[in-house]
Amino acid sequence: MLEITDIHTFYGGAHILHGVSLKVAAGEVVALLGRNGAGKTTTIKSAIGLVRPASGRIAFAGTDTTQLASYKTCRLGLGYVPEERRIFTDLTVLENLEVGRRPADTGLQPWTTERLFQLFPNLAERRSNLGGQLSGGEQQMLTIARTLMGNPKMILLDEPSEGIAPVIVEKMAETILELKSTGLTVLISEQNLHFAKLVSDRAYIIESGEMRYEGTIAELEASPEVREKYLAV
């Protein structure tokens, strides 16, 4: 579904990603793990086209998207949930969802507000509230729900557990597993290993802009030396 091959990404003169490669198959939930500043967000932004790699290749659903504008990549079915959430604080929950609406591909069950409210009952209760009146966890739910209204084939989640209460983190994990059961493909950028273990099939670890580890969650669980070296705070 998504294949990133040997990308080198810069911010100005700063070389951030050094030959990063990863693959996500259809229906998988894959975690991109690493400490703060490791290069996770730059990898996610490169995948969606918000940051253009200087070299390397990115392909989504069989299409080379390396040089595509981000909105064109989104139209191919790649959704993006930024860490900053970026909801419209002066619009209601329902209005925020309508902003994200795009038709589903033929043969796929479309995401509707009713279906999303079943997935996110907190949002159902606050459908008429302004985005700015929601808690941090509810805003994160709204950002994911708005992205789903675009009926993507795959979503990129950048630090979904950052800054939200533990009870909401657990709910978020349940939600991602529900999304996986629908066939949605997910790539999650995370520092929270516990959260990643709850939802992911496989994991990559990035450090200083280079991939240092790739394996299943079970293999990572069985490698305390890897966790200590690359993920311990």
Residue pairs with C-beta under 8 A, 6 or more apart in sequence:
1 24
1 25
1 26
1 28
1 60
1 61
1 153
1 154
1 185
2 22
2 23
2 24
2 47
2 58
2 59
2 60
2 78
2 154
2 185
2 187
3 22
3 23
3 24
3 57
3 58
3 59
3 60
4 20
4 21
4 22
4 23
4 43
4 46
4 47
4 56
4 57
4 58
5 21
5 56
5 57
5 58
5 59
6 19
6 20
6 21
6 55
6 56
6 57
7 17
7 19
7 20
7 21
7 43
7 46
7 53
7 55
7 56
7 57
7 58
8 15
8 17
8 18
8 19
8 20
8 53
8 54
8 55
8 56
9 16
9 17
9 20
9 42
9 43
9 46
9 51
9 52
9 53
9 54
10 16
10 54
11 42
11 51
15 209
16 39
16 42
16 209
17 39
17 42
17 43
17 46
17 53
17 209
18 208
18 209
18 210
19 56
19 210
19 211
20 39
20 43
20 46
20 56
20 206
20 209
20 210
20 211
21 56
21 211
22 30
22 32
22 43
22 204
22 211
22 214
24 30
24 154
24 185
24 187
25 185
26 153
26 183
26 185
27 180
27 183
27 184
27 185
28 185
28 186
28 201
28 202
29 176
29 177
29 180
29 185
29 186
29 188
29 199
29 200
29 201
30 186
30 187
30 188
30 200
30 201
30 202
30 203
30 204
31 188
31 189
31 190
31 196
31 199
31 200
31 202
31 203
31 204
31 217
32 40
32 43
32 44
32 187
32 188
32 189
32 190
32 203
32 204
32 206
33 40
33 190
33 191
33 193
33 196
33 203
33 204
33 205
33 206
33 230
33 231
34 40
34 191
34 205
34 206
34 207
34 230
34 231
35 191
35 207
35 230
35 231
35 233
36 191
38 206
38 207
38 208
38 209
39 206
39 207
39 208
39 209
39 210
40 158
40 159
40 189
40 190
40 191
40 206
41 83
41 158
41 159
41 189
42 51
42 209
43 189
43 206
44 80
44 156
44 158
44 187
44 189
45 51
46 52
46 53
46 58
47 58
47 60
47 78
47 156
47 187
48 70
48 73
48 74
48 78
48 80
48 156
49 65
49 68
49 69
49 70
49 72
49 73
50 70
50 80
52 66
52 67
53 66
56 66
57 64
57 66
58 64
58 65
58 66
59 65
59 66
60 73
60 76
60 77
60 78
60 154
61 76
61 77
61 78
61 153
61 154
63 76
65 72
65 73
65 76
65 78
70 80
74 80
74 150
74 152
75 102
76 153
77 105
77 151
77 152
77 153
77 154
78 152
78 153
78 154
78 155
78 156
79 147
79 148
79 150
79 152
79 154
79 155
79 156
80 147
80 155
80 156
80 158
81 143
81 144
81 147
81 155
81 156
81 157
81 158
81 160
82 143
82 158
83 158
83 159
83 162
83 189
85 139
85 140
85 142
85 143
86 143
87 96
87 131
87 134
87 139
87 142
87 143
87 146
88 95
88 96
88 99
88 131
89 130
89 131
89 132
90 130
90 131
90 132
91 99
91 130
91 131
92 127
92 128
92 129
92 130
92 131
93 123
93 126
93 127
93 128
93 129
93 131
93 134
93 142
94 113
94 127
94 128
96 131
96 142
96 146
97 113
97 116
97 142
97 145
97 146
97 149
98 149
99 146
100 145
100 146
100 147
100 148
100 149
100 150
101 149
101 150
102 149
102 150
102 151
103 110
103 151
104 110
104 111
104 151
105 151
105 153
108 151
109 115
109 182
110 151
111 148
111 149
111 151
113 127
113 149
116 123
116 145
116 148
116 149
117 123
117 124
117 127
118 124
119 145
119 175
119 178
119 179
120 141
120 142
120 144
120 145
120 175
122 137
122 138
122 141
123 138
123 141
123 142
123 145
126 133
126 134
126 138
131 139
131 142
134 142
136 163
136 164
136 165
137 164
137 165
137 168
137 171
137 172
140 160
140 164
140 168
140 172
141 172
141 175
144 155
144 157
144 160
144 175
147 155
148 155
148 179
152 184
153 184
153 185
154 184
154 185
154 186
154 187
155 179
155 184
155 185
155 186
155 187
156 187
156 189
157 176
157 186
157 187
157 188
157 189
158 189
159 189
159 190
159 191
160 172
160 176
160 188
160 190
160 195
161 169
161 172
161 190
161 192
161 195
162 191
162 192
164 172
169 192
169 195
170 198
172 195
173 195
173 198
173 199
176 186
176 188
176 199
177 198
177 199
179 186
180 186
180 199
186 199
188 196
188 199
188 200
190 196
191 231
193 227
193 231
196 203
196 217
197 217
197 220
197 221
200 217
201 216
201 217
202 214
202 215
202 216
202 217
203 213
203 214
203 215
203 216
203 217
203 220
204 211
204 213
204 214
205 211
205 212
205 213
205 214
205 226
205 230
205 231
206 212
207 230
212 229
212 230
213 220
213 226
213 230
215 223
220 226
220 227
